[in-house]
């Protein structure tokens, strides 16, 4: 059982370039989300999805797009990379229910540097 | 809004010492509380959780008790090992909050021989 798989693990971009961070899970989880982790700021929610075809913004969505065409995949797109987007990005998934208390399963992260 | 406050690190301990990492929260609803651990170069892993007041979560020798009266969820371990060196995150999820987790800033623990 692979869990949550993120690719690539490392990426260097030039300012203005675009790229897609991939996230895939094989646990049939309805809920998927993207966080960024910055020193001293913990994890901040970028976008999330409660099922295929449904996405919504988190705390820091600017500069990022997402789509959810299948239950398994939840890619994160950087449209025009900026140095402020240098960070470690984590994808997480879980079962979904408004009253539920499921923990998240995290991927191993993508370390992105924008120069 | 919902928020989690953790003690700042790094916390440096000798092996076999007692560990406490403080966590307090503010929530508009009635939250579930979680501790996650992040080992170097890895993603976060769920360590333990508690879903109602006075519940005690436990795993791998770590414990935390949900204290509603003090809005706290402090992480404790009686005897730490070098292998416990990691970053620890306290988090909350409010029922009806769309399954979103709100994280603290994390506390780095270093255990030395």
Interface residues (C-beta under 8 A of the other chain):
Chain A: X4 X31 X33 X35 X40 X41 X42 X43 X45 X48 X50 X56 X58 X90 X92 X94 X96 X97 X98 X99 X100 X101 X102 X103 X104 X105 X106 X107 X108 X109
Chain B: X32 X34 X36 X41 X42 X43 X44 X45 X46 X49 X51 X89 X93 X95 X96 X98 X99 X100 X101 X103 X104 X105 X106
